[in-house]
Amino acid sequence: MPASKAQQASQNKWISKNYDRVNLTLPKGRKAELQAHAAKQGESLNGFVNRAITEQVKRDTAHK
């Protein structure tokens, strides 16, 4: 059963309090490629991007 408008509003309010949003622009077709890769890893595109960023930051700080 779909969420009611009140449930959607409540969820959106919670998300805006607990998360920052980043707009990512990719060349056409890249999003589908990354979604497929993330799915093969058993994660969402958002989870994959977060993991990739976290791992890169760790590598960057380890080199300094």
C-alpha positions in Angstrom: 0.0 0.0 0.0 1.4 3.4 -1.0 2.4 5.9 1.7 -0.1 8.6 2.5 0.7 12.2 1.8 1.2 12.7 5.6 3.6 9.8 5.8 5.5 11.1 2.8 5.7 14.6 4.4 6.9 13.1 7.7 9.5 11.0 6.0 10.8 14.0 3.9 11.0 16.1 7.1 13.0 13.4 8.8 15.3 13.1 5.8 15.9 16.8 5.6 16.9 16.9 9.3 19.2 13.9 9.2 20.8 14.0 5.7 22.6 16.4 3.4 21.8 16.1 -0.3 24.4 16.3 -3.1 23.4 16.7 -6.8 25.6 14.5 -8.9 25.7 15.1 -12.7 26.9 12.2 -14.9 27.2 11.7 -18.6 24.2 10.0 -20.2 24.2 6.2 -19.6 26.7 6.4 -16.7 23.9 6.3 -14.0 22.5 3.0 -15.4 26.1 1.6 -15.5 26.7 2.5 -11.9 23.3 1.2 -10.7 24.1 -2.1 -12.4 27.5 -2.3 -10.7 26.0 -1.3 -7.3 23.3 -4.0 -7.7 26.0 -6.6 -8.4 27.6 -5.6 -5.1 24.3 -5.9 -3.3 23.9 -2.3 -2.6 21.9 0.8 -3.8 23.5 3.4 -6.0 23.4 5.8 -3.0 25.1 3.2 -0.8 27.7 2.5 -3.5 28.5 6.2 -4.0 28.8 6.7 -0.2 31.1 3.7 0.1 33.3 4.9 -2.8 33.6 8.4 -1.3 34.4 7.0 2.2 37.1 4.6 0.8 38.7 7.4 -1.3 38.8 9.8 1.6 40.5 7.0 3.7 43.1 6.4 1.0 43.7 10.2 0.6 44.3 10.7 4.3 46.5 7.6 4.6 48.9 9.0 2.1 49.5 12.2 4.0 
